[in-house]
């Protein structure tokens, strides 16, 4: 299982979020809409903990909505998830999370977590079983790292979606745990757009 | 004890006795406990779920309770590595305090993040550098910021740096012996002058002139001891700190990427822009080749 998220505050003011699903011939989505129009959370790792964690986040989102009369912003969800994960410091949720969403200014925000709650806002991040393989690729293509004398063209939505599809196809080739299908969620200020793309099924 | 009652600080044992009494544990992270206790002054800063079964005792290796399960071979190893390894340093001089840190977070052999903020401001005159496990440091810094702010609001004055260090040390005390790995250096300015205090989850609380923490600290200490004196100017102190982190990142595998520098003086903290150590490395190569060229020139002039 693997997922990656890219966010960028480019001219399109959008953020993308993608994930790969499926274990053992079942299509089990690892991303879920955080109850809001502007945030998607993806979890990879131990599936049981993924399911429980998403249920807890769902409940906390509703509690916040009912007591504060507004939806949680992406930054607030990230901070809350950090404390939820840390409260299980001595028996952690074995989940690598990535939150993707729009911040208050409408720019893309990606927050990546480790299993005990340390988090960081990034522009792009890969998480999961193939993350070590894909993070350098994202560093190069989105961050323009480790290259000299290249033009830093801002990423458009079409290019970003295509890049992510390529990234996941490569991951499915080289990582045994990644495959079956890919679900891409593109978050813009107009809402969340989801597509499902098939990957290698072996 | 009388003082314990006044402060409501009781040495809470983290290991529960076996068989376990029915406690209201926050298994589902709904934080209902915290909502109830937030009215008191000294409520639990963060409700941390302690797993109530014997297999988890390796995480909590403190008290030998007479109900310890006989099978010690049942160890539950964490299946993932946590972020660890760093170089941070802080020192005082006539112009204030310099706090510097690298920006690499490593998890096992992988660089989990090349651009982490290891120095966090707490208030306008106090900054904390973190080392140890990334998640622990991040959360404990948050808790410390909250507690200091609450104190400020309740008592209308700011806690001194030594008192903040004491507060942090007491909050960490229940977790002594467990897996929590937090080594924070509080660097700040107060009316008595600049101060650097090191607080560790093992219980250490040390004040000093130079403190360096982390896997790269031996290398940093070498550079700092060689160049530090009280009368340094601000620019000299900053370049010394940067040099120390640079040398440590070169020799230590778990430190690297960029260096963050904070300077704290009577007006507050100022953050220098983050510097990529790759540039520093190339500048160093330049300097060395220039020195070699000049030496060669001098040798040829002397010999002729």
Interface residues (C-beta under 8 A of the other chain):
Chain A: X56 X59 X60 X63 X82 X83 X84 X85 X86 X87 X88 X89 X90 X91 X92 X94 X112 X114 X115 X116 X117 X118 X119 X120 X122 X132
Chain B: X26 X28 X29 X30 X31 X46 X47 X48 X49 X50 X51 X56 X59 X60 X78 X79 X80 X82 X83 X105 X107 X110 X112 X113 X115 X116 X117 X133 X134 X135 X136 X137 X138 X139 X178 X179 X180
